């Protein structure tokens, strides 16, 4: 038995007025639009948008904010991967080279790619990671029937939920977003993204700082903490958490702007646990994975590679731990359209099908262009098309697949080698600028004061002698750096072509920019000099010195 009651009020923007039911004397309300209704005593009022402190206590300019039910919000951070093609991925090393738990954390190669395409700061792709661990307030906004009242008491990470409840939260939040805030979701190929638990690779890449840290810092035990672990991590002991779960966002973030990636609550991952078998993961999929350590983890045990298995069920109930919570990743589907599928198929067909001989040696200027000879993979394909013996055809197809895999590994290793050469070239260019800046003023002073010794007294001659010694030493230093810089250009041009190098320049540039490194500027100068040499094969020391000096002025 129920009656309906219409609310006589003007709806706010984004809110659709609906009827409410009175069931057994209790008013029941549905949350609609981008907001919700709250009960205060016997009165019905509109829920106000959350204050920033309740969803983003430490806001920065490039945060990405998604709406939530009950006028709530969730903050995300972009994690850039400097590759822009759908089938491109970045090879990284995760895990640890030391420690006793190598069957859990042994260092291993992994691959990471972004979901969403971007042109800023350069062509690349990114995925998003929640800036904070999911709070009790955010959990209740999605999972409970009535809207929670924002308060600091609800700003601790939501723990004591099962992996299945974390998945259910993701599902309900996705459905709400699609019904109420579809335009707020980033899109790839016009397809909106979705939230889920992060994969281990997504989580660890982000936890280490991604491209915002140097390769050395990326491989360190934790991300850089110049002001000490106490400023970044809630760990066990009276000097830190004191055995209690803490409010999110109180401590400093990592270089990507992500808070509490280590400590406070450990975080549930999307995929099942597997043992590490030195060069690969074991074939058995077990329970779920938690990462990052928690407020009961000792300071000495805090590390980015920390990972443990947890069982899905404890007795007859889903496993709920007071130390485990989660944060969301925001990603996109891989096959977003038929056209995207065709692009990926064409890219896949080219994997490992490149030339078998070095192609970096350019032809002399003015020489006739020659058509490239068919590669071994292409010749095998031609042979296969004319074979009628199915057994032989299958054997040759296996050989061709193995050759493509080997070629693909070669291509990936070549990409890494080119990026290493670009790093060295950019660094050598910065050294060249420094040495030239030291030498040139000294040379001018010597030319002005000491080029003519006639009429100089003994004191002046002595100063000129010392100045010449210093000047000669600086000239030797400059000549050495010029030689190293020139050798790097000539050697790179002798191995790689401009077509090979150009894509890696984009990757390396993004990595430098993510670290806010001035090497971005000298990389531009180095690439100008290298590409010019590839065209002309002319060594121009004076132009290269001037270019490196101008890059940082």
C-alpha positions in Angstrom: 0.0 0.0 0.0 1.7 3.2 -1.0 0.9 6.7 -2.2 2.9 8.9 -4.4 3.9 12.5 -3.5 5.2 15.1 -6.0 7.9 17.5 -4.7 7.0 21.1 -5.6 10.4 22.6 -6.2 12.6 23.8 -9.0 15.0 21.1 -10.1 18.7 22.0 -10.3 20.7 21.7 -13.5 21.3 18.1 -14.4 18.5 16.9 -12.1 15.2 15.4 -13.3 12.3 15.7 -10.9 10.6 12.4 -10.1 7.9 11.1 -7.8 8.8 9.5 -4.5 7.0 6.7 -2.7 5.7 6.6 0.8 5.9 3.0 2.0 4.6 2.2 5.5 5.2 5.8 6.5 8.8 5.9 5.2 9.8 8.2 2.4 12.0 6.4 -0.2 13.8 8.5 -2.8 15.7 7.7 -6.0 18.9 9.5 -6.8 18.8 10.8 -10.3 20.7 13.1 -12.6 24.1 14.2 -11.3 22.9 14.6 -7.7 20.8 13.0 -5.0 18.1 13.7 -2.4 18.9 13.6 1.3 16.5 13.2 4.3 17.0 15.7 7.2 14.5 14.8 9.8 11.2 14.8 8.0 12.2 17.2 5.3 13.5 16.4 1.8 16.4 18.5 0.6 18.8 18.5 -2.4 22.3 17.1 -1.8 25.0 19.7 -2.3 28.1 19.0 -4.4 31.0 17.7 -2.2 33.6 20.2 -1.1 36.9 19.5 -2.9 38.5 18.4 0.4 36.2 15.4 0.4 37.4 14.0 -2.9 40.7 15.8 -3.8 42.4 17.2 -0.7 45.5 18.1 -2.6 44.3 19.4 -6.0 46.7 20.3 -8.8 46.1 21.8 -12.2 46.0 18.7 -14.4 43.8 16.5 -12.2 41.1 14.7 -14.1 37.7 14.7 -12.2 34.9 12.3 -12.7 31.4 12.8 -11.2 29.9 10.3 -8.8 26.4 9.7 -7.4 25.3 12.0 -4.5 27.0 15.0 -6.1 30.3 13.3 -5.5 33.5 13.2 -7.5 36.7 11.1 -7.9 40.1 12.5 -8.9 42.4 10.7 -11.5 45.9 11.3 -12.8 47.1 10.7 -16.3 49.8 8.1 -16.7 51.5 8.8 -20.1 53.1 6.1 -22.2 55.1 7.7 -25.1 53.9 5.6 -27.9 50.9 6.5 -30.1 50.1 3.5 -32.3 47.4 1.1 -31.0 49.8 -1.9 -31.2 52.8 -0.2 -29.8 53.8 -0.9 -26.2 56.7 0.1 -24.0 59.1 -2.5 -22.6 59.9 -1.9 -18.9 61.5 -4.0 -16.2 59.4 -4.5 -13.1 60.0 -6.5 -9.9 63.2 -6.6 -7.8 66.8 -7.8 -8.4 67.3 -8.5 -4.7 65.5 -10.0 -1.7 64.5 -13.4 -0.5 61.0 -13.6 -2.1 62.1 -13.9 -5.7 59.4 -16.4 -6.6 57.1 -13.4 -5.9 59.1 -10.4 -7.0 61.9 -11.4 -9.3 62.8 -8.7 -11.8 61.1 -9.4 -15.2 60.4 -7.7 -18.5 56.9 -6.3 -18.9 55.0 -4.2 -21.4 52.8 -1.2 -20.9 50.5 0.8 -23.2 48.0 3.6 -22.9 44.3 3.5 -23.7 43.6 7.1 -24.8 45.4 8.9 -27.6 46.8 12.4 -27.0 48.9 15.0 -28.8 50.1 16.8 -25.7 53.0 17.2 -24.9 53.7 15.0 -27.9 51.9 12.1 -29.7 51.3 9.3 -27.2 48.8 7.4 -25.2 47.7 7.3 -21.6 45.6 5.6 -19.0 44.3 7.1 -15.8 44.9 6.0 -12.2 42.8 7.2 -9.3 44.7 9.8 -7.4 43.7 8.4 -4.0 42.6 5.1 -2.6 38.9 4.7 -2.7 37.3 6.3 0.4 34.4 5.1 2.5 32.5 8.2 1.4 33.0 7.3 -2.3 32.1 3.6 -1.7 28.9 4.5 0.1 27.9 7.0 -2.6 27.8 4.2 -5.1 26.8 1.1 -3.0 24.3 2.4 -0.5 20.6 3.3 -1.0 20.8 6.7 0.7 23.5 9.3 0.1 26.2 9.6 2.8 26.8 13.0 4.4 30.4 14.1 3.5 32.6 14.1 6.6 36.3 13.5 7.5 35.2 10.3 9.3 34.5 8.9 5.8 37.8 9.9 4.3 39.7 6.8 5.2 40.3 4.1 2.5 37.4 1.7 2.2 38.8 -1.6 3.6 37.2 -4.8 4.7 35.6 -5.4 1.3 36.1 -8.5 -0.8 37.6 -8.6 -4.3 34.1 -9.4 -5.6 32.7 -6.3 -3.8 35.4 -4.2 -5.4 34.4 -5.6 -8.8 30.7 -4.9 -8.0 31.6 -1.3 -7.1 33.3 -0.9 -10.4 30.3 -2.3 -12.2 27.8 -0.1 -10.5 29.9 3.0 -10.9 30.3 2.2 -14.6 26.6 1.8 -15.1 25.9 5.1 -13.2 28.5 7.0 -15.4 27.0 5.7 -18.6 23.5 6.7 -17.5 24.3 10.0 -15.9 27.7 11.3 -17.0 28.7 9.7 -20.3 30.2 12.9 -21.7 32.6 13.1 -18.7 34.3 9.9 -19.7 37.4 10.2 -21.9 37.0 8.5 -25.3 39.2 6.6 -27.6 38.1 6.2 -31.2 34.7 7.8 -30.0 34.3 4.9 -27.5 33.9 5.9 -23.9 36.3 4.5 -21.3 35.4 2.5 -18.2 36.8 2.0 -14.7 38.1 -1.2 -13.2 40.8 -2.5 -10.8 44.3 -1.9 -12.3 46.4 -4.7 -13.6 49.7 -5.4 -11.9 51.7 -3.8 -14.7 49.5 -0.6 -14.7 49.8 -0.3 -11.0 53.6 -0.9 -10.7 54.4 1.3 -13.6 52.4 4.1 -12.0 53.7 3.4 -8.5 57.3 3.7 -9.7 56.6 7.1 -11.3 56.3 6.0 -14.9 58.1 8.3 -17.3 58.4 11.1 -14.7 61.5 9.5 -13.1 64.9 8.6 -14.6 65.5 4.9 -15.5 67.7 4.6 -12.4 65.0 5.9 -10.1 62.4 3.7 -11.8 64.4 0.6 -10.9 65.0 1.8 -7.3 63.3 0.1 -4.3 60.8 2.9 -4.0 60.0 6.0 -6.0 62.2 9.0 -5.1 61.4 10.5 -1.7 63.9 13.3 -1.1 62.2 14.3 2.1 62.1 10.8 3.5 59.6 7.9 3.7 57.7 9.3 6.6 56.5 12.1 4.4 55.1 9.7 1.8 54.2 6.4 3.3 52.0 5.1 6.2 53.9 2.1 7.6 54.0 0.2 10.9 55.2 1.9 14.1 54.7 4.8 16.3 56.7 7.1 14.0 54.1 6.5 11.2 50.7 4.9 11.2 50.8 3.7 14.9 48.8 0.7 13.8 45.9 2.7 12.4 44.4 3.2 9.0 44.9 6.9 8.0 42.8 9.5 6.1 43.7 9.6 2.4 45.9 12.3 0.9 47.6 13.5 4.0 51.1 12.6 2.8 53.1 13.6 -0.2 52.4 11.9 -3.6 54.8 10.2 -6.0 56.1 12.1 -9.0 52.9 11.2 -11.0 50.8 12.9 -8.3 49.5 9.6 -6.9 49.0 9.4 -3.1 49.4 6.4 -0.8 50.7 4.0 -3.5 52.8 2.5 -0.8 51.4 1.9 2.7 48.1 2.8 4.4 45.8 0.2 2.6 47.3 -2.4 0.3 45.5 -2.5 -3.0 43.7 -5.2 -4.9 44.6 -5.9 -8.5 42.4 -7.0 -11.4 44.1 -10.3 -12.3 44.8 -13.5 -10.4 48.1 -14.2 -8.6 50.9 -16.2 -10.3 54.4 -17.2 -9.2 57.4 -15.7 -10.8 59.6 -18.2 -12.7 62.7 -16.0 -13.4 61.8 -15.1 -17.0 58.0 -15.5 -17.0 55.0 -16.1 -14.7 53.9 -19.6 -13.7 51.0 -21.2 -15.5 48.7 -21.6 -12.4 46.4 -18.8 -11.6 45.6 -18.6 -7.9 43.9 -16.1 -5.6 43.9 -12.3 -6.1 46.9 -10.0 -5.8 47.4 -7.1 -3.4 50.2 -4.6 -3.9 51.9 -1.7 -2.1 52.0 -2.8 1.6 49.8 -1.4 4.3 49.8 0.4 7.7 51.0 -2.8 9.4 54.0 -3.3 7.0 57.4 -2.5 8.4 59.3 0.5 7.0 62.1 -1.8 5.9 59.7 -3.9 3.9 58.1 -1.1 2.0 59.0 -1.4 -1.7 57.2 -1.0 -5.0 57.7 -4.6 -6.0 55.9 -5.8 -2.9 53.1 -8.3 -3.9 51.2 -11.0 -2.1 48.5 -13.5 -2.8 45.1 -13.4 -1.0 42.5 -16.1 -1.1 39.0 -15.2 -2.5 37.2 -16.9 0.3 37.8 -17.3 4.0 35.6 -20.2 5.2 32.1 -19.8 3.8 32.5 -16.0 3.3 34.3 -13.8 0.8 37.7 -12.7 2.1 37.5 -9.2 3.6 40.7 -7.8 5.1 40.9 -4.7 7.3 44.2 -3.9 5.6 43.1 -4.1 2.0 41.3 -1.5 -0.2 41.6 -0.5 -3.8 41.8 2.3 -6.3 40.4 2.4 -9.8 42.1 2.6 -13.2 40.2 4.4 -16.1 40.9 2.7 -19.4 39.4 2.0 -22.8 38.6 -1.2 -24.9 41.3 -2.4 -27.2 39.2 -3.1 -30.3 37.1 0.1 -30.5 35.8 -0.2 -34.0 36.1 -2.2 -37.3 38.4 0.5 -38.7 40.6 0.3 -35.6 40.7 -3.4 -36.0 41.9 -3.0 -39.6 44.7 -0.7 -38.4 45.8 -3.2 -35.8 45.6 -6.1 -38.3 47.8 -4.2 -40.7 50.3 -3.3 -37.9 50.4 -6.9 -36.8 51.1 -8.1 -40.3 54.3 -5.9 -40.3 55.6 -7.2 -37.0 58.9 -8.9 -37.5 58.6 -8.7 -41.3 61.2 -6.1 -41.8 64.5 -6.3 -43.6 67.2 -8.8 -42.6 70.2 -6.6 -43.3 71.2 -3.2 -41.9 69.2 -0.5 -43.5 70.8 2.5 -41.7 73.5 3.2 -44.2 72.1 6.0 -46.4 72.8 6.3 -50.1 75.2 9.0 -51.3 73.5 12.2 -52.2 72.3 12.1 -55.8 72.6 8.3 -56.1 69.8 6.5 -57.8 67.2 5.0 -55.4 67.0 1.3 -55.4 63.9 -0.7 -54.6 64.5 -2.8 -51.4 65.0 -6.5 -52.0 62.3 -8.9 -50.6 63.0 -9.9 -47.0 63.3 -13.5 -45.9 59.8 -13.3 -44.3 58.4 -12.0 -47.6 60.2 -14.7 -49.6 58.8 -17.4 -47.3 55.4 -16.0 -47.7 55.7 -16.2 -51.5 56.9 -19.8 -51.2 54.0 -20.7 -48.9 51.4 -19.3 -51.4 52.5 -21.7 -54.1 52.8 -24.9 -51.9 50.3 -27.7 -52.2 52.0 -30.0 -49.6 50.0 -29.3 -46.4 52.7 -30.8 -44.1 55.5 -28.8 -45.6 53.3 -25.7 -45.7 52.6 -26.0 -42.0 56.3 -26.5 -41.2 57.3 -23.5 -43.2 54.6 -21.4 -41.6 56.0 -22.4 -38.2 59.5 -21.3 -39.4 58.1 -18.0 -40.7 56.3 -17.3 -37.4 59.5 -18.1 -35.4 61.5 -15.8 -37.7 59.0 -13.0 -37.3 59.1 -13.4 -33.5 62.9 -13.2 -33.6 62.8 -10.2 -35.9 60.3 -8.5 -33.6 62.6 -9.0 -30.7 65.4 -7.5 -32.8 63.3 -4.5 -33.6 62.4 -3.9 -30.0 66.1 -4.2 -28.9 67.0 -1.8 -31.7 64.4 0.8 -30.5 66.0 0.6 -27.0 69.5 1.0 -28.5 68.4 4.1 -30.5 66.8 5.7 -27.4 70.0 5.1 -25.5 72.0 6.7 -28.3 69.6 9.7 -28.2 70.0 10.1 -24.4 73.8 10.0 -24.8 73.6 12.5 -27.7 71.4 14.9 -25.7 73.7 14.7 -22.7 76.9 15.2 -24.8 75.2 18.3 -26.4 74.7 19.7 -22.9 78.3 19.0 -22.0 79.4 20.6 -25.3 77.4 23.8 -24.4 79.0 23.9 -21.0 82.6 23.5 -22.3 82.1 26.0 -25.1 80.7 28.5 -22.6 83.8 28.1 -20.4 86.3 28.2 -23.3 85.0 31.1 -25.4 85.3 33.9 -22.8 88.8 32.7 -21.9 89.9 32.6 -25.5 88.6 36.2 -26.0 90.4 37.4 -22.9 93.6 35.8 -24.1 93.2 37.2 -27.6 92.6 40.7 -26.2 95.3 40.8 -23.5 98.0 38.4 -24.6 98.0 38.1 -28.4 100.7 40.8 -28.5 103.5 40.3 -26.0 105.5 43.3 -27.0 105.5 45.9 -24.3 104.1 43.6 -21.6 106.0 43.6 -18.3 107.0 40.5 -16.5 103.9 40.4 -14.3 101.6 40.7 -17.3 103.6 38.0 -19.1 103.3 35.7 -16.1 99.5 36.2 -16.1 99.3 35.5 -19.8 101.4 32.3 -19.4 98.9 31.1 -16.7 96.0 32.1 -18.8 97.4 30.2 -21.8 97.7 27.1 -19.7 94.1 27.3 -18.5 93.0 28.2 -22.0 94.8 25.2 -23.5 93.3 22.8 -20.9 89.8 24.2 -21.7 90.4 23.8 -25.4 91.4 20.1 -24.8 88.3 19.6 -22.9 86.1 21.2 -25.6 87.9 19.2 -28.3 87.3 16.0 -26.4 83.5 16.7 -26.0 83.3 17.7 -29.7 85.0 14.5 -30.7 82.6 12.4 -28.5 79.6 14.3 -29.8 80.7 13.9 -33.5 81.5 10.3 -33.1 78.1 9.6 -31.7 76.4 11.3 -34.7 78.6 9.5 -37.2 78.2 6.1 -35.5 74.4 6.5 -35.2 74.1 7.5 -38.8 76.2 4.5 -39.8 73.8 2.0 -38.1 70.3 3.6 -38.3 68.3 5.4 -40.9 66.2 8.6 -40.3 63.0 6.5 -40.5 64.3 4.3 -37.7 65.4 7.1 -35.5 62.5 9.6 -35.9 59.8 7.6 -33.9 62.3 7.0 -31.1 63.0 10.8 -30.9 59.3 11.3 -30.1 59.5 8.6 -27.4 62.7 9.9 -25.8 61.4 13.5 -25.9 58.3 12.6 -24.0 60.3 10.8 -21.4 62.6 13.8 -20.9 59.5 16.2 -20.8 57.8 14.0 -18.2 60.9 14.4 -16.0 61.0 18.1 -16.7 64.5 17.7 -18.0 66.4 20.4 -19.9 67.8 17.5 -22.0 64.6 17.9 -24.1 66.2 21.0 -25.5 69.5 19.4 -26.3 67.7 16.4 -27.7 66.1 18.7 -30.3 69.5 20.1 -31.2 71.1 16.6 -31.4 68.3 15.4 -33.7 68.7 18.4 -35.9 72.5 17.7 -36.2 72.0 14.0 -36.7 69.3 14.3 -39.3 71.3 16.9 -41.1 74.3 14.6 -41.2 72.1 11.7 -42.5 71.2 14.0 -45.5 74.6 15.5 -46.3 77.2 13.3 -44.6 79.0 16.5 -43.7 80.7 17.0 -40.3 80.1 20.7 -39.2 81.7 21.1 -35.8 81.2 24.9 -35.6 77.5 24.6 -36.4 77.0 21.7 -33.9 78.8 23.7 -31.2 76.6 26.8 -31.9 73.5 24.7 -32.0 74.1 23.1 -28.6 74.9 26.5 -27.1 71.8 28.0 -28.5 69.6 25.2 -27.3 70.0 26.1 -23.6 70.3 29.9 -23.9 
